C-alpha cells in the first residue's frame, strides 16, 4: 500500500483531499474582454503494482462576458481508487450569473450540485444570491467581498440524514500581479448556518501561477477546508490539498 500511495503521489503531485466548498473566485477570468473564454482538462491512469489502480480527472470551465453580464459554468469529476480501496470520488457542477450594477457593485445568483463520497456527501444542492463588492482596484492589486444567502439541501452518504437549511456565504478574495506573467490569488470563504452559528464551514484557497504563453500557464495551488459539523459518515472535518497543474485556455 505504501508503494501505491507513493506512485499516486508522483502521478498527481498532490495530497489527496477534496473541498466541500467550491472556490469559484479562483476560476473566474478577470478580464474586460467581451466574449467567450474557457479551459478543459482530462486525464486518466490505469496500472498495476501490488494491486490494480485507476485514476480519472475531468474539469471544464466556460465563461461568457457581455457589457453588463457574466455567465460562468464549471464542472469537475475526480476518481482515484485501487482494487481494494477508494481514495477520491467527487464531482460538482456550478452555474453562476453576475450582473454589473455599478463599477464597484455586482449582483450574483448561482446554483450548484455536488457529491463527495469520502466527505460523506451523497448529494448537496445549493441555490444562492447576493451582492459582490469591488473594494480595491489598482494596477496590480484587486480585492473583492461577497455576501450571499444560500439554501442548501444535503443527503449524507448512507441516506440516513437529509437537511434543508439556510446559510450565509461570505468570501474575501484578492489578486496580485507583480509582473505581467505572474499572479497570486487568495480566497477565503465563511459559511455559517443561520439557525446555529456554531455550525460553520471555512475554506481558504491560495494559488501562484506563471504564464508562459497567452494560452498556457503553470500553477501551484493550496486549499484547506474545515467543517465544524461534517455530514454523518464523513472521514474527517479537516481536508487539505496541494497540487501543481498546467492549464490550457481557449
BELCOR-V508621 format. One record per pair of residues at least 12 apart in sequence whose C-alpha atoms are under 10 Angstrom apart, sorted by sequence separation. I is the first residue (numbers start at 1). J is the second residue. If there is no record, write none. Layout:
BEGIN
I;J  I;J
END
This chain:
BEGIN
43;55  44;56  45;57  61;73  62;74  77;89  78;90  79;91  96;108  97;109  98;110  112;124  113;125  114;126  132;144  133;145  134;146  152;164  153;165  173;185  174;186  175;187  189;201  190;202  191;203  207;219  208;220  209;221  225;237  226;238  227;239  43;56  44;57  60;73  61;74  62;75  77;90  78;91  96;109  97;110  112;125  113;126  132;145  133;146  151;164  152;165  153;166  173;186  174;187  189;202  190;203  207;220  208;221  225;238  226;239  42;56  43;57  44;58  60;74  61;75  76;90  77;91  78;92  95;109  96;110  97;111  111;125  112;126  113;127  131;145  132;146  133;147  151;165  152;166  172;186  173;187  174;188  188;202  189;203  190;204  206;220  207;221  208;222  224;238  225;239  226;240  42;57  43;58  59;74  60;75  61;76  76;91  77;92  95;110  96;111  111;126  112;127  131;146  132;147  150;165  151;166  152;167  172;187  173;188  188;203  189;204  206;221  207;222  224;239  225;240  41;57  42;58  43;59  59;75  60;76  75;91  76;92  77;93  94;110  95;111  96;112  110;126  111;127  112;128  130;146  131;147  132;148  150;166  151;167  171;187  172;188  173;189  187;203  188;204  189;205  205;221  206;222  207;223  223;239  224;240  225;241  41;58  42;59  58;75  59;76  60;77  75;92  76;93  94;111  95;112  110;127  111;128  129;146  130;147  131;148  149;166  150;167  151;168  171;188  172;189  187;204  188;205  205;222  206;223  223;240  224;241  40;58  41;59  42;60  58;76  59;77  74;92  75;93  76;94  93;111  94;112  95;113  109;127  110;128  111;129  129;147  130;148  131;149  149;167  150;168  151;169  170;188  171;189  172;190  186;204  187;205  188;206  204;222  205;223  206;224  222;240  223;241  224;242  40;59  41;60  57;76  58;77  59;78  74;93  75;94  93;112  94;113  109;128  110;129  129;148  130;149  148;167  149;168  150;169  170;189  171;190  186;205  187;206  204;223  205;224  222;241  223;242  39;59  40;60  41;61  57;77  58;78  73;93  74;94  75;95  92;112  93;113  94;114  108;128  109;129  110;130  128;148  129;149  130;150  148;168  149;169  169;189  170;190  171;191  185;205  186;206  187;207  203;223  204;224  205;225  221;241  222;242  223;243  39;60  40;61  56;77  57;78  58;79  73;94  74;95  92;113  93;114  108;129  109;130  128;149  129;150  147;168  148;169  149;170  169;190  170;191  185;206  186;207  203;224  204;225  221;242  222;243  38;60  39;61  40;62  56;78  57;79  72;94  73;95  74;96  91;113  92;114  93;115  107;129  108;130  109;131  127;149  128;150  129;151  147;169  148;170  168;190  169;191  170;192  184;206  185;207  186;208  202;224  203;225  204;226  220;242  221;243  222;244  38;61  39;62  55;78  56;79  57;80  72;95  73;96  91;114  92;115  107;130  108;131  127;150  128;151  146;169  147;170  148;171  167;190  168;191  169;192  184;207  185;208  202;225  203;226  220;243  221;244  37;61  38;62  39;63  55;79  56;80  71;95  72;96  73;97  90;114  91;115  92;116  106;130  107;131  108;132  126;150  127;151  128;152  146;170  147;171  167;191  168;192  169;193  183;207  184;208  185;209  201;225  202;226  203;227  219;243  220;244  221;245  37;62  38;63  54;79  55;80  56;81  71;96  72;97  90;115  91;116  106;131  107;132  126;151  127;152  145;170  146;171  147;172  166;191  167;192  168;193  183;208  184;209  201;226  202;227  219;244  220;245  36;62  37;63  38;64  54;80  55;81  70;96  71;97  72;98  89;115  90;116  91;117  105;131  106;132  107;133  125;151  126;152  127;153  145;171  146;172  166;192  167;193  168;194  182;208  183;209  184;210  200;226  201;227  202;228  218;244  219;245  220;246  36;63  37;64  53;80  54;81  55;82  70;97  71;98  89;116  90;117  105;132  106;133  125;152  126;153  144;171  145;172  146;173  166;193  167;194  182;209  183;210  200;227  201;228  218;245  219;246  35;63  36;64  37;65  53;81  54;82  69;97  70;98  71;99  88;116  89;117  90;118  104;132  105;133  106;134  124;152  125;153  126;154  144;172  145;173  165;193  166;194  167;195  181;209  182;210  183;211  199;227  200;228  201;229  217;245  218;246  219;247  35;64  36;65  52;81  53;82  54;83  69;98  70;99  88;117  89;118  90;119  104;133  105;134  124;153  125;154  143;172  144;173  145;174  165;194  166;195  167;196  168;197  181;210  182;211  199;228  200;229  201;230  217;246  218;247  34;64  35;65  36;66  52;82  53;83  68;98  69;99  70;100  87;117  88;118  89;119  101;131  103;133  104;134  105;135  123;153  124;154  125;155  143;173  144;174  165;195  167;197  180;210  181;211  182;212  198;228  199;229  200;230  216;246  217;247  218;248  12;43  33;64  34;65  35;66  51;82  52;83  53;84  68;99  69;100  86;117  87;118  88;119  90;121  92;123  94;125  96;127  98;129  102;133  103;134  104;135  123;154  124;155  142;173  143;174  144;175  169;200  171;202  173;204  175;206  177;208  179;210  180;211  181;212  198;229  199;230  216;247  217;248  29;61  33;65  34;66  35;67  50;82  51;83  52;84  53;85  54;86  55;87  56;88  59;91  63;95  67;99  68;100  69;101  86;118  90;122  92;124  93;125  94;126  95;127  96;128  97;129  98;130  99;131  100;132  102;134  104;136  122;154  123;155  124;156  142;174  143;175  167;199  168;200  169;201  170;202  171;203  172;204  173;205  174;206  175;207  176;208  177;209  181;213  215;247  216;248  217;249  11;44  12;45  28;61  29;62  32;65  33;66  34;67  50;83  51;84  53;86  55;88  56;89  57;90  58;91  59;92  60;93  61;94  62;95  63;96  64;97  65;98  66;99  67;100  68;101  92;125  96;129  98;131  99;132  104;137  121;154  122;155  123;156  141;174  142;175  143;176  167;200  169;202  171;204  173;206  175;208  181;214  215;248  216;249  11;45  27;61  28;62  29;63  31;65  32;66  33;67  34;68  38;72  40;74  42;76  44;78  48;82  51;85  55;89  57;91  59;93  66;100  68;102  98;132  121;155  122;156  123;157  141;175  142;176  167;201  214;248  215;249  216;250  27;62  28;63  29;64  32;67  34;69  35;70  36;71  37;72  38;73  39;74  40;75  41;76  42;77  43;78  44;79  45;80  46;81  47;82  48;83  120;155  121;156  122;157  140;175  141;176  142;177  182;217  184;219  186;221  188;223  192;227  203;238  205;240  207;242  209;244  211;246  213;248  214;249  215;250  27;63  29;65  34;70  38;74  40;76  44;80  46;82  70;106  120;156  121;157  122;158  123;159  140;176  141;177  181;217  182;218  183;219  184;220  185;221  186;222  187;223  188;224  189;225  190;226  191;227  192;228  201;237  202;238  203;239  204;240  205;241  206;242  207;243  208;244  209;245  210;246  211;247  213;249  214;250  8;45  69;106  73;110  75;112  77;114  119;156  120;157  121;158  122;159  135;172  137;174  139;176  140;177  141;178  182;219  184;221  186;223  188;225  201;238  203;240  205;242  207;244  209;246  68;106  69;107  70;108  72;110  74;112  75;113  76;114  77;115  78;116  108;146  110;148  119;157  120;158  121;159  124;162  126;164  128;166  130;168  132;170  135;173  136;174  137;175  138;176  139;177  140;178  209;247  69;108  71;110  73;112  75;114  77;116  105;144  107;146  108;147  109;148  111;150  113;152  115;154  117;156  118;157  120;159  123;162  124;163  125;164  126;165  127;166  128;167  130;169  131;170  132;171  133;172  134;173  135;174  139;178  140;179  104;144  105;145  106;146  107;147  108;148  109;149  110;150  111;151  112;152  113;153  114;154  115;155  116;156  117;157  124;164  126;166  128;168  129;169  130;170  132;172  134;174  140;180  105;146  107;148  109;150  111;152  113;154  115;156  116;157  117;158  126;167  128;169  150;191  152;193  7;49  28;70  115;157  141;183  143;185  145;187  149;191  151;193  12;55  29;72  140;183  141;184  142;185  143;186  144;187  145;188  146;189  147;190  148;191  150;193  4;48  11;55  28;72  141;185  143;187  145;189  4;49  8;53  12;57  27;72  28;73  149;194  3;49  4;50  7;53  8;54  27;73  28;74  3;50  4;51  8;55  27;74  1;49  4;52  24;72  1;50  4;53  24;73  1;51  24;74  18;78  16;80  163;231  162;231  17;87  18;88  20;90  22;92  24;94  161;231  16;87  17;88  18;89  19;90  22;93  24;95  161;232  8;80  16;88  17;89  18;90  19;91  20;92  22;94  24;96  160;232  161;233  8;81  17;90  18;91  159;232  160;233  156;230  157;231  158;232  159;233  156;231  157;232  158;233  155;231  156;232  157;233  5;82  154;231  155;232  156;233  157;234  4;82  156;234  1;82  5;87  1;85  22;112  22;114  21;114  20;114  20;115  20;116  19;116  18;116  18;117  20;119  18;118  19;119  17;118  18;119  20;121  17;119  20;124  121;230  122;231  120;230  121;231  119;230  120;231  121;232  30;142  119;231  120;232  121;233  119;232  120;233  121;234  119;233  120;234  118;233  119;234  120;235  117;233  118;234  119;235  120;236  117;234  118;235  119;236  116;234  117;235  118;236  119;237  25;144  119;238  119;239  30;175  25;171  25;172  26;173  23;171  25;173  26;174  25;174  26;175  25;175  26;185  25;185  26;186  25;186  26;187  25;187  23;186  24;187  25;188  23;187  23;188  23;189  22;189  21;189  21;190  21;191  39;215  26;205  21;201  23;203  25;205  26;206  20;201  21;202  22;203  23;204  26;207  20;202  21;203  23;205  20;203  21;204  22;205  19;203  21;205  19;204  19;205  62;249  61;249  62;250  61;250  26;221  23;223  21;224  19;223  20;224  21;225  41;245  18;223  19;224  20;225  21;226  41;246  17;223  18;224  19;225  20;226  21;227  41;247  14;221  15;222  17;224  18;225  19;226  20;227  40;247  41;248  14;222  17;225  39;247  40;248  41;249  39;248  40;249  20;230  38;248  39;249  40;250  38;249  39;250  37;249  38;250  37;250  36;250  20;237  19;238  20;239  18;238  19;239  17;238  18;239  19;240  17;239  18;240  19;241  16;239  17;240  18;241  15;239  16;240  17;241  15;240  16;241  17;242  14;240  15;241  16;242  14;241  15;242  16;243  13;241  14;242  15;243  13;242  14;243  12;242  13;243  14;244  12;243  13;244  14;245  12;244  13;245  12;245
END
